[in-house]
């Protein structure tokens, strides 16, 4: 429980922040918004991490105080705007901690830390909306490598079946997150029960989106594999440091890829996708199905510039970058007609019905 001095210090701090925000308070504090404070929140969090990494416990109180100031300032802004109050923040946190620890506040009994972690993930899945992905909620503002690691961790924690049931309603294989990272090509969804493929484009100029559809055909590899062991192996390789370099090189191309896509520079897009293909193979050689690799090599020989497997491990579809004049040559070596992908402005568009 809080001591009288702790209560007094807390009230004093809240009063100081309110005074800073008052009409006759600090000009800088008065003009802040949730968005303008964003970089300061990130900076203070990293300064806490720096102190922890240095093992300097003497500086930790000051850095934690700076981080707490950001929390209190955001709450003051919200209170003034009628968005929420500190009471709601504290009550929500208390309720979550009790809900996520039934082995402490309920009847369930756990013996190990690993059991607690597994229970935590199970409870999170139960709280998640029925239509929400098992990978939803990973902050995109995280550093790229941490973001990728967290996606892999969640995929492994959720399990192959959970991902497919929630996101695909099928056993075809979950699409990986890199297709979203490449800006503009938001997602692909595949279904066996209703065998169609859906794709979504970003909010970009219609001419650019039409340009994409002329350069990026989609092919079915006819391959369906379980993604679970592949995701687990990739996760192990990352933890062991065996895949870190390849993953960093791939993620370093995200922003250049986005710029190339938005400017319609498809030759550059193809070149970067081909590099990313090689990086992914280096990160985990088993991530690429042999049949898809052979299909990709034949496509390159026939004039494709690069490509992307859609389906983490499953690899059911191959998205290629192909100059329009080379489409038929690529189709001949792949053994099927290409599908032109009509990228929509927002939401999904049906683009392909698989022939059975």
Number of C-alpha atoms within 10 A of each C-alpha: 5 8 8 9 9 11 12 12 12 13 11 12 14 18 12 13 18 18 15 17 21 13 9 9 14 13 12 9 17 16 9 15 13 13 9 10 14 13 10 14 19 14 13 19 17 14 17 20 15 14 17 14 9 10 11 10 10 9 13 17 12 12 20 16 13 18 20 15 17 19 14 16 21 20 21 20 21 16 13 12 10 9 10 14 17 16 10 11 12 11 11 11 12 11 10 11 12 13 15 17 17 17 15 13 12 10 8 9 13 14 8 8 9 10 11 17 12 13 17 16 16 14 15 14 16 10 9 13 10 11 8 12 17 25 16 10 10 13 9 11 9 12 10 17 18 12 15 20 17 17 20 21 16 16 22 20 17 20 17 19 17 17 25 22 14 15 21 19 16 18 20 22 28 29 26 22 17 20 18 17 19 21 20 23 20 19 20 19 20 26 19 13 11 11 14 15 20 19 21 23 22 17 12 16 12 12 10 16 23 16 19 24 18 20 23 26 24 23 22 20 21 13 17 16 17 18 27 20 16 20 22 18 16 21 24 15 15 21 12 10 11 16 20 17 15 19 20 14 15 22 21 14 18 19 13 16 24 17 17 19 24 19 13 18 15 23 18 18 22 25 17 21 23 21 16 24 20 14 20 20 16 17 23 20 14 15 21 19 19 12 12 19 17 13 18 26 14 17 25 19 12 19 18 26 22 26 26 20 28 26 24 21 24 26 29 23 22 21 21 26 29 26 18 15 11 14 23 16 16 26 18 14 16 20 11 13 15 19 19 17 25 22 27 20 16 13 13 18 17 15 17 18 13 14 6 4
